Amino acid sequence: MEDQNMDDGDQNRETEIAPAQIAVHPSQESVSVAVGSDLRVFNLREGLPVKLSDDGHSDSIRAIRYAANGKLFVSAGDDKLVKIWATDSWRCVYNVASEKRVSAVAISNDGLFVCFADKFGVVYVVDTRAFTEETPTSIIKKGVPILSHYCSIITSLEFSPDGRFIITADRDSKIRVTVFPQNSLNGAHEIQSFCLGHTEFVSCLAFVCNQEYPQGFLVSGSGDSTVRLWDFSSGSLLDTCDVGAEAAFADRKEEEGLLPITDLCTVQDGSLVAVAIQSLTGIMLLGCDLSKRNLSVVKVVSIAEETYIPTSIGSASTAELLWMVMGASSLNISDIKSLVRIRVLSGFSKCNAASVETLVLEDKDTPGGEQMLQTLQGKLSVEKEAFSSAAEAVKNSMRNLLIKKQYSAERRDFRKRGRNDIKNKAK
């Protein structure tokens, strides 16, 4: 029976729930939300919705990202397309085809390279210097493979602050630090280090840095309910913060098993790390003391309304706000196809992290106000039960995607005989 259920899950991947994603322009000029195949953008500077000049995606979007200078935006997902947008016109300047579904994207800090990873663990690179205003978007290019995790889903992808390294995390609890090559066409063959210590899948990565430590340190979140601080150049584990117990206590409820970390975001000049945790109605703030190389729980910010469990968080480097989105696609809830709810936290001024005072903004006080919410959320009023269903759907989808399926020996042999690559070799 167990094998039968697993096969059913494999056959129904097209109905897999995709959690909503949020990304904020570095100067908070715009904010973008992806839910299902729908990409929604609002221009905060002009106070207007953005009309995209391309048809967008045909399947669930799994990753969105602004470049550090804000000039480029990348979206990618299950339709095996990576779309690179120019944010001044929101024109899709490049369409890149992936052989498999895309799970993560990253843009180098100088904006010269876009990297993306597929669900077979291969990382590709695209040189943005090939773009011109005359480049036809109808021509679909391919990326150049530079490294691989060998059939392990890559869950997160980041460039180091100085651009020397590309960091990849996967479903098998590994974090790999690779020297990014000067000639990307030759591949990335030099491994700097491995950051090993997580006992479950690594779900997200972020960098913490400040003026004293411009190179920064790496923080990672995992399915093992921990956030870890690393010296990524040497692979040394500096500190581990077990946030699962703290999150369960904050919500005054018993949870079975571990609470996976769903997203990380650094705020307040790297002295704070915001953490989204599965089943936590709100976010947790961790203090990060780079001089002492440690992490500590500062506070849990609860969202009083609904069952609000963020699926993605983000912030602008020049603003003192934290943006959160809760949502999921393909929900069978009355007339709701894709549920999205945005909340914004203020109070992240450059002060003592231990005394930070956060405030959940009312809808009318958020940047862009209700027009922004109408654009990015769609439906403003949603029943509480819909949020509970969304949280449960995202939890199950994350578990199905990142926790390895177990098969009997007989079932494994049967699946091997049905593999397409083996069939093709036999012909």
N, C-alpha and C positions, 0 to 999 in steps of 0.2 A: 504493500500500500504506500509506503514511504517513497519508493522509487517512482510509482505512478504519479504521485502528487508532484514530484520534482520534474518529471517529464512534462506534466501539464503546465508548470511554471515556465519551462523553456519554450513551450509552444505559444504561450500567451505573452511574449515579451512586448508585443506591440501595444498592450494595455498597461505596461508598467508605469507606475506613478512617478512623475518627475517633480521634485520639490521646486518651489519658486526660488529664483535667484535675484539678488539686488547688487548693483554696482553704482558708485558715486564718482562723478568727475573729480579729479584731484583738487580743483578750485571750486567745487560745488556749483559749477555752471549748469549741470544737468544731472539727472538721476535716471537710471534704467532698471527695468524689471523684466524678467523673463519668466513666463509660466506656460508650460506646454510648448507649443511651437510659436507662441505669440511673444514678440519683442516690443515692449512699450517704453517710450522715452519722453521725458518732460524737460523742457528748457527752463531751468529755474531763473536764469538771468533775465529772460524776456517774459517769463510767466505764461508760456504757451506750450501746447503739445507739439511734439516733433513728428512730422510726416516723413517716414522712411521712403527713400527713392528706389527701393528694391522689394521684391515679393517676400523676402524673409525666408524663414525655414519651413519645411514641410513636416517636421517631426519634432519631438521634444528637445528643447534647448537645455544643455547640461552645464554650460560654462559661459560666463560673460566677464569682460575685463576691459578697463580703460588703461591706456598707456600712461606712464608716469607724467608725461608732459600734456596729457589730455587730448592730443591730436588724433589718436587712433582709438578705435573700439573694436573688440573682437567678440564674436558670438559663435558657438559651435554646439553640436549635439548629435542626436540619434539619426539625423538624415545624412550623416557622413559628410557634412559640409562645414567648412570654416569660413565665415564671412568677416572680412576686414573692412571697417567703415571709417571714413573721414568725418570727424565730428563737427567740422565747420559747416559742412553741407549735408551730413548724414547720407552721403552717397556711398554705396558699397563699391569700394575701389578694387576689391579682389575677392574672387571665389576660389577656394582651395578644396580639392576633393581628398577625402580620407578613405582608406581601404576598409576601415572598420568604424564603428560608432566612436565619437570623440568624448573623452571623459574629463579633460582638463586643458586649459590654455594658459599661456604666459606671454608677456611682452617685455623685451629687454628695456632697461631704463633709458637707453638712448633712442629707443623706438625703431632701431634698425632691423630687429628680428622678432618674428612671432613664432612661438613654439606651441605645438599641440600634441596631446597624447591620445592614443586609442585604447580600446578595451582589451587589446592583445598585448599591451605593455610596450608599444613602440612609440618613441618620441620623434616628431618631425620638426623641421625648421623651414621657415619661409623668409626670404630676404626682402624686406619692404622697399629697398632701394630700387627694386624693379618696377615699382608703381609709377605711373604717370597719369595725368588727367585724361589722356587719350586711351588708357588701357580699357578695352571692352570688357565689361563685367560678365558678358555672356560666355567668355572664354574661361573655362575652369582649369586651373593649374593644379599641380601636385606638389606636396612638400617633399623635402629631402630627409630620409631617415638618418638620425644621428646616434641614437642609442636605444637600448631595449631592456626591459625588465623580464623578458622571457615568459610571456603568457600570464603575467600577473597584472590585474587591472591597476593602472596608475590613477590615483585618486586626487593628487594635488601636484602642481607644477609651479616653481618659482625661480626667478633669477635672483642671485645675491645682489645686495645694494650696489656693489662696485662692478657688477656684470661679469666677474671672472668665472662664476660657477652657475650651473643650473642644477636645481635640487628637485628630485622626484621622490614621491612617496607612493606606496602601493598597498594592495589588499593584504599582502603577506607580512605586514608589520615592519617593512624595511624603509629606510630613508637613504637615498644615494646622493652623494655630492660629486658632481662631475665637472671637470674643467671644460668651460665652453670654448670651443676651438676658434682660432682666429679665422680659419677658413672652414666655415660650417659645412661646405660640400664634402669635406673629407671625413665627416663624422666626428663624434666626441668619444675618444677612446681612452682618455686618461681619467681614471677615477681618483678623486682626492681623498674621499673617506666614505664610510658608512656610519650612520647614526642608528645604532641598534639598542633596543631596550624595551620598546612597546611589545605587548603580548597579544594585541589584536590589531586589526587593520588600522592604518594611519589615515585619517579622514581629511585633515587640513594642515596647512603650513602657513606661517607668517614670520616676518622679521621684526625684531625690536632693535632700534638703534637710536642714538642721540649724538649730540656734538662731541661728547667725550669718547664715544664708541661708534664712529661713523660706519665701520664695517659691520657692526651689529652682531646679534646672536639669533639663532633660529628657535622658534617655538612650534610645537607640534601637538595636535589633538588626535585622540585615538578612540577606538571602540573599547579600550580597556579602562575608560573613565579617567584618564590622566591627561594633563597637559605637561609637556616636558620642555626644558630649556637646554639648548645644545651650543657648544662651540663647534660649529659645523665644519670648520676647516680641518680640525683634528678628529671629529666624530665623538668628542668627549661629552658625556651626559653631565650637565652641571646641576640640575635640580629637577625634581618630580613633584607635581602638585596633584594630589588625588582629589578631584572635584566631585566625583560621583556621590560620595556620602554627604557632602555639604549640600549638593543639589537636592537630594532626596529629603534631607532634613528641612530645607527651606520650604519645600512644598508640603511638608508634614504628611508624607504618604510612603507606603512601602512599595518598592519596585523589585521586580524579579530580575536578577542578574545585574549586569553592568549598564551604565547609562553612557552611550557613545557621545563623543563630542561631534557636533555637526558643522560648526564653523568657528573661525577665530578672526579677530580683527584688532590691530594695535591702534591705540588712541593716546592723546596727550603726550606727544613727543616720546613715545615708546615706554613710558612709565606705567601704562595700564594696558592690559590685554582683555578685551571683551570676548566672552566665551558663550556660544550657544550650545545647549546641552539637550539631548533628546529627553522629552517629558518634563523639562523645566519651563514653567510659565514665566518667562522673562529671560534675563541674561545674567551671567556671573562676571564680576570684575576681579581680575587678578592684578596685584601689584608686582611690578618687575623691577627689581633693584639690580641694575647691570654691574655696579661696582662690587656688590656682594654675590653676584651670580645666583640669585634665588627668586622664586615665585611664591606668592602668598595670596590667600583669598582676602579681598578687601570688603566686598559686599555682594549680595544678591539683589538685583533690581527686579522686583516682581511687577507684572502687568496685571492690574486688578480686573480688567475686562476679559470676558470670554475665557477660552482655554488657549491663551496665546503662547505658542511655542515656536520661536523663530526658526525658519529653515535656512536663512542666510542673513548676514550682517555686513555692513560696510561703513566707511567714513571717508571724508575728504581730508587731505593733508593740511589744508588751510582753514578748516572749520572746526568748531567745537561741538559737533553733533555726531551721534551714532544712529545710523539708519538700520531698521530691521524690517524684514518681510516674513510673513507666514503665508504659506500657500502650497497648492498642489494641483496638478493637472489630472484630467480624465477621471474626475470624481462622479460617481453615480448618485448625486444629491439633487433631487428635484430638477430645477432648470439651471443649476450651476455646473458649468463645464469646467471652469478653472477658477479656483478660489484664491484670492489674494487679499492680504491686509497688511498695511504699512504702519509702523509706529516709529517715532523719532524721540531719542533721548538727548537732552541738553545738559550742560554743566561740566563739560570736559575742558575747562580752562587750565592753563599751565600753572598748576599749583601742587601742593602736596597730595600725592595719590591717595594716601590714607584718609584724607579728609574730603574727598570729592563728594559733592552734593549733586545728584542727578535728578532730573525732572522729566517725566513722560509728558511730552507736549500734547495739548489738545489738537484736534484736527485743524481747527481754524488758525492755530499758531504755527503749524508746520510750514517750512518754506514751500511756496507755491499754493498753500492753502487747499481748499476743497477742490479746486480745479485740478491740481496736481493729483490728488487722491482719486478723483473721478477718472482721470486719464490712466493712471497706473493700476488702480484696483478694479475699475469697471463698476461693479455693484458695491455701493457703500454700506448697505444694510444687509447683514447676513445672520442667520440664526446661530445660536451658540452651538447647537448640535453639529452644524456644518464644520466648525472649527475642530471639534473633537474628532470627527470623522477624518478630517484632513491630517491631523496629527497622527492618528493611528495608521492611516494609509502611507504616510511618509516613513514612519517607523518600520512598517513591514517591507516597504520597497528597499529601504537602506539595508535591512537585514538580508533580504533575498539577493541583493546585488553584491554585498561585500563579505558575507559569511559563506565560506565554501560549502557547496553541496556535498553530501556524503552518499556514496553509492556502494552497493554490494559488489563483490568481485565479478559475479556473473553479469551484473548490469554494466560494469565498466567495460568488460569484453564486448558486450553487445554494442555499446556506444562507439567503441573504437572501430568496430567493423563497419559502422555507418558513416565514419568521417569522410567528408568530401575529398580531402587531400589524399587519403589512402586510395579511394576509388579512382581518382584521376591518375595516380601513379600506376595502377594496375592495368589501365587501358593501353 
